[in-house]
């Protein structure tokens, strides 16, 4: 079973910002996040959207996010 639980997109973005990601630019609902030493990541979720465990695992793979960061 997955270590990831579904969360709202706003909570996910806040967790990413806490571990060093910041919004580089935004076009509509698409935010481009940057962090030194990492490739830029597109964050294309609306604040109240529910992000499931599979998508969280994918985001974690490219951002370094861990379940305890949420």
Secondary structure, DSSP 8 states (H G I E B T S, - for coil): --S---EEHHHHHHHHHHTT-EEEEEETTEEEEE-TTS--EEE---TT-EE-HHHHHHHHHHH---GGG-
